Amino acid sequence: MKKIPELIISVLIIGIIFYVFQFSASRDRLATEGREIFLELAPVDPLSLLQGQYMRIEFAVEREWLPLPQEINYEGKRAVLKIDERGIATFVGVEGNNDLGPDQVLFRGHLRKMEDWERRREQRSDPVQRGPFKLGKELLVNGSFEKLSGDFAAGWTGRSFRGAAQQKLANVARTGKYSIEISADKASEWGVAMNVPIDMNSEYELSAWVKTENVGGGGRGALLYVSDHPDQPGSNGVKGTQDWTQIKLRFNSGSQKVASINCLFGGWGVSTGKAWWDDVSLRKVEYETIAGDESEVTKGDVERDGPLSEHYVKLEIPQRTFLFKENTEDRYESAKYGAFRVGESGDHILMDLANENLQKLTIIKE
């Protein structure tokens, strides 16, 4: 009787091995034989500090709504993309009985149908536009580290992410007497943090001045970071040996009522060396509002020269998270497009990211 379960287990293992082999072979064929296309990236915070070396990507094509006749059945259908002379693709329709043109490809993704009123609600298409902005009052208490509690800056606490670094109040300062110093002889990731009350669904600008000495390693270096936030916002980092340099980032609070501000050493990896932070600032971004007569949605789809449709379809690309190669974080700053290989069936694979000139950045890890 024991042989029957053993036989079943053996068959299952063989089946799994066969599936993995077939899947790998299919990806290899797609990578070598598929047609190359480029999809424009949409702005999104790409990295998560606490979940390792990955990037989260969205594409501009996913934020477009295509008006289509109501009678079209979207279930199980593939998107039709049109490719321009540079290889850049746009979403133009859903597969039907007509043959594809030479400049068109099928693309397998999730097609989501939505009524016009639902689309308006999702796009928040009220006729209010943002005007010029100004920064509100300073929200950080003791951002220049001049107020002390014992032998450290009042209100600030250390936080270890990885490794062991040293923090202290330093006499090296851009303004005033003191700054925060973080140093590490062995590769580490360390933060000095303060929690600040904020308003929900509001935009904020976080800035600081940093100075570095022999900062190296796979992390970004010396930067600013907002922890415990769904988007994990982080600024560009400063590495090497640099005099006082200002760094900034903006983030939306969403549902958060508290911002956990970090002067971070390492970031998206670990670092060695020494860095100082001074004049850390957090301010709300306040926009003037400009009321228009009519929103773009209520005007209809002007660019497509068509009347306002009651039914729309949106293309969603399921996989949005990808491993990236170590020490390539700075290349993401110039990323403009995702470079795909697409097969005749519409199956696709993201091969790399590319810059404005469609040059590959060799970021994606296989």
C-alpha positions in Angstrom: 0.0 0.0 0.0 2.9 2.4 0.6 4.0 2.1 -3.0 0.9 3.9 -4.3 1.5 7.2 -2.4 5.2 7.0 -3.3 4.2 6.6 -7.0 1.9 9.6 -6.8 4.6 11.7 -5.2 7.1 10.7 -7.9 4.6 11.6 -10.6 4.0 15.0 -9.0 7.7 15.7 -8.8 8.3 14.7 -12.4 5.4 16.9 -13.4 6.7 19.9 -11.5 10.2 19.4 -13.0 8.7 19.2 -16.5 6.6 22.4 -15.9 9.6 24.3 -14.6 11.7 23.2 -17.6 8.9 24.1 -20.1 8.4 27.5 -18.4 12.1 28.3 -18.5 12.4 27.2 -22.1 9.4 29.4 -23.1 10.9 32.4 -21.4 14.2 31.8 -23.1 12.5 31.6 -26.5 10.6 34.8 -25.8 13.7 36.6 -24.7 15.5 35.7 -28.0 12.7 35.6 -30.6 10.1 38.0 -29.3 9.6 41.4 -30.9 11.2 44.3 -28.9 8.9 47.1 -27.8 9.2 49.9 -25.3 6.5 51.1 -22.8 6.9 54.4 -21.1 7.3 54.3 -17.3 4.8 56.1 -15.1 6.1 58.0 -12.0 6.1 55.7 -8.9 8.4 55.3 -6.0 10.4 52.2 -7.1 12.0 50.8 -4.1 11.2 49.3 -0.7 13.9 49.5 1.9 12.6 46.8 4.1 12.0 44.2 1.4 15.4 44.0 -0.3 16.7 44.7 -3.7 13.6 45.1 -5.8 11.8 47.9 -7.8 8.1 48.5 -8.3 7.3 49.7 -11.7 4.1 51.1 -13.3 3.7 52.0 -17.0 2.0 55.1 -18.5 -0.2 52.8 -20.7 -1.9 51.5 -17.5 -3.2 55.0 -16.7 -4.9 55.5 -20.1 -8.6 54.7 -20.7 -9.6 53.7 -24.2 -13.2 54.4 -25.3 -14.7 51.3 -27.0 -18.2 50.2 -28.2 -20.3 48.6 -25.6 -20.9 45.4 -27.6 -17.3 44.3 -27.5 -16.7 41.3 -25.1 -13.5 41.9 -23.2 -13.3 38.5 -21.4 -10.2 36.6 -22.3 -9.1 39.1 -24.9 -5.7 40.5 -25.5 -4.7 44.2 -25.9 -3.6 45.6 -29.2 -0.5 47.8 -29.0 0.6 50.1 -31.8 4.4 50.6 -32.3 5.9 53.8 -33.6 9.1 54.0 -35.6 11.2 54.1 -32.4 9.6 50.9 -31.1 7.5 52.8 -28.4 4.1 51.1 -28.0 0.7 52.6 -27.1 -2.6 50.9 -26.2 -5.0 51.3 -29.2 -7.6 48.5 -28.9 -8.7 45.0 -28.1 -8.2 42.0 -30.4 -11.0 41.2 -32.8 -11.5 39.4 -36.1 -9.3 41.8 -38.1 -5.7 41.1 -38.9 -3.0 43.0 -37.1 -1.1 45.7 -39.0 2.7 45.5 -39.4 3.0 48.1 -36.6 0.8 46.3 -34.2 1.2 43.4 -31.6 -0.9 41.5 -29.2 -0.2 42.0 -25.5 -1.5 39.8 -22.8 -2.6 41.6 -19.7 -5.8 42.3 -17.7 -8.4 44.3 -19.5 -10.7 46.1 -17.1 -14.0 47.5 -18.3 -15.6 50.5 -16.6 -18.5 52.8 -17.1 -17.8 56.5 -17.7 -19.0 57.6 -14.3 -16.7 55.1 -12.6 -13.8 56.3 -14.7 -14.5 59.9 -13.7 -14.6 59.0 -10.1 -11.3 57.1 -10.3 -9.5 59.9 -12.1 -11.0 62.5 -9.8 -11.9 64.5 -12.8 -13.3 67.6 -11.2 -12.3 70.9 -12.9 -9.8 71.9 -10.3 -6.2 72.4 -11.3 -3.1 73.1 -9.2 -1.5 76.4 -9.4 1.8 77.7 -8.0 2.9 76.2 -4.7 4.6 77.4 -1.5 6.0 75.6 1.4 4.2 75.9 4.7 5.6 76.3 8.2 8.4 74.2 9.6 7.1 71.0 11.2 10.3 69.4 12.5 11.2 70.4 16.0 15.0 70.4 16.5 15.9 69.8 12.9 19.2 71.5 13.4 20.0 69.3 16.5 20.8 72.3 18.8 18.5 71.2 21.6 20.0 68.4 23.7 18.7 65.6 25.8 21.7 64.1 27.7 24.4 63.6 25.1 22.2 63.4 22.1 19.7 65.6 20.1 16.4 65.9 21.8 13.5 64.0 20.0 15.8 61.9 17.8 16.4 58.2 18.3 18.7 55.6 16.6 17.3 52.7 14.6 19.3 49.7 13.3 18.2 48.2 10.0 21.2 46.0 9.3 24.7 45.7 10.8 26.2 47.9 13.5 26.9 51.6 13.1 27.7 54.4 15.5 25.7 57.6 16.0 26.6 60.7 17.9 26.1 64.4 18.2 29.0 66.0 16.3 30.7 69.3 16.5 30.8 69.4 12.7 27.9 71.6 11.6 26.6 73.5 8.6 24.8 76.0 10.9 24.8 76.3 14.7 27.1 74.0 16.8 25.9 70.5 16.1 25.0 67.9 13.5 24.1 64.2 13.6 27.0 61.8 12.7 26.6 58.2 11.7 29.7 56.1 10.9 30.4 52.4 10.2 33.6 50.5 9.7 31.6 47.4 8.5 28.8 47.6 6.0 25.6 48.7 7.8 22.3 50.3 7.4 21.4 52.7 10.2 18.9 55.6 10.8 18.3 58.4 13.3 14.6 59.0 13.3 11.9 61.3 14.6 8.1 60.9 14.3 6.2 64.0 13.2 2.4 64.5 13.1 1.1 65.3 9.6 -2.2 65.7 7.8 -3.6 62.9 5.7 -3.8 63.0 1.9 -1.3 65.9 1.8 2.0 66.5 0.0 5.2 67.2 2.0 8.7 68.2 1.2 11.5 66.8 3.3 15.1 68.2 3.0 18.4 68.2 4.7 22.1 69.0 4.2 24.6 66.1 4.3 28.3 65.9 4.4 30.2 62.6 3.7 33.6 61.1 4.2 34.7 57.9 2.3 31.1 56.6 2.1 30.9 53.5 -0.1 29.2 50.2 -0.4 26.0 49.0 -2.2 23.6 51.4 -0.4 22.7 54.8 -1.6 24.9 56.4 1.1 23.7 59.3 3.2 20.0 60.1 2.5 16.6 60.9 3.8 13.9 58.2 4.2 10.3 58.1 5.4 9.8 54.7 7.1 6.5 53.0 7.9 5.0 54.5 4.8 3.4 52.3 2.0 5.5 53.9 -0.7 8.8 53.9 1.4 9.9 57.3 0.1 13.6 57.9 -0.1 15.8 60.7 -1.5 18.9 60.4 -3.6 22.0 59.5 -1.6 25.4 61.2 -1.3 28.5 58.9 -1.4 32.2 59.4 -1.5 33.7 62.4 0.2 31.5 65.5 -0.3 31.1 68.8 1.4 27.6 70.0 2.6 25.1 69.0 -0.1 21.3 69.5 0.0 19.0 66.6 -0.6 15.2 66.6 -1.0 12.2 64.4 -1.5 8.5 64.9 -1.8 5.8 62.4 -0.7 2.1 62.2 -0.2 0.9 61.2 3.2 -2.1 59.2 2.0 -3.7 57.7 5.0 -0.7 58.3 7.3 -1.1 60.6 10.3 2.5 60.4 11.4 5.7 60.7 9.3 8.7 58.7 10.6 11.6 60.8 9.3 15.0 59.1 9.1 18.5 60.5 8.5 19.5 57.2 6.9 23.0 55.7 6.4 23.0 53.0 3.7 19.5 52.8 2.2 18.5 50.1 -0.3 21.7 48.3 0.7 24.5 48.8 3.2 27.3 51.4 3.4 30.6 52.1 5.1 32.3 55.4 6.0 31.0 58.5 7.8 28.3 61.0 7.2 26.7 64.1 8.9 23.2 65.6 8.7 22.2 69.1 9.5 19.2 71.5 9.0 16.6 68.8 8.4 13.3 70.3 7.4 9.7 69.0 6.8 7.1 71.4 5.3 3.7 70.9 3.8 3.4 71.8 0.1 0.5 74.2 -0.3 -0.9 74.8 -3.8 -3.1 77.5 -5.1 -6.2 76.2 -6.8 -7.3 77.2 -10.2 -10.9 76.4 -11.2 -11.5 75.6 -14.8 -14.8 75.8 -16.7 -14.8 72.2 -17.8 -12.6 69.1 -17.1 -10.9 67.2 -19.8 -13.1 64.2 -19.1 -16.4 66.0 -19.6 -15.1 67.4 -22.9 -14.7 63.9 -24.3 -11.7 62.3 -25.8 -10.4 65.2 -27.9 -7.1 63.6 -28.8 -8.9 60.7 -30.4 -11.4 63.0 -32.2 -14.3 61.0 -30.9 -17.4 61.8 -28.8 -17.6 61.0 -25.1 -17.9 57.3 -24.7 -20.1 55.6 -22.1 -17.7 52.6 -21.9 -14.0 52.4 -21.4 -11.4 49.7 -21.1 -8.1 49.9 -19.3 -5.0 47.7 -19.7 -3.3 46.5 -16.5 0.1 44.7 -16.5 0.1 42.1 -13.7 3.7 41.9 -12.7 5.1 45.2 -11.4 7.9 44.1 -9.0 11.3 43.1 -10.2 14.7 42.3 -8.8 17.4 44.8 -9.7 21.1 44.3 -9.8 23.2 45.6 -6.9 24.8 49.0 -7.2 22.5 50.1 -10.0 20.1 52.3 -8.0 21.5 55.5 -9.5 20.7 54.3 -13.0 17.0 54.3 -12.3 17.1 58.0 -12.2 17.5 58.1 -16.0 15.0 55.3 -16.7 12.2 56.3 -19.1 11.0 53.1 -20.7 10.6 49.4 -20.0 12.1 47.2 -22.7 9.9 44.2 -23.4 10.1 41.2 -25.7 6.6 40.2 -27.0 5.7 36.9 -28.7 3.0 36.3 -31.3 0.6 35.0 -28.7 0.9 38.3 -26.7 3.1 36.7 -23.9 5.8 39.1 -22.9 8.8 39.5 -20.6 10.4 42.7 -19.3 14.1 42.5 -20.2 15.4 45.8 -18.9 14.8 49.5 -18.4 16.0 52.1 -21.0 16.7 55.8 -21.0 15.2 58.6 -23.1 17.4 57.5 -26.1 16.2 53.8 -25.6 19.7 52.7 -24.4 19.5 49.7 -22.0 20.5 50.4 -18.4 21.2 46.8 -17.5 19.2 47.1 -14.2 16.9 44.1 -14.2 18.3 40.9 -12.6 17.5 37.7 -14.5 
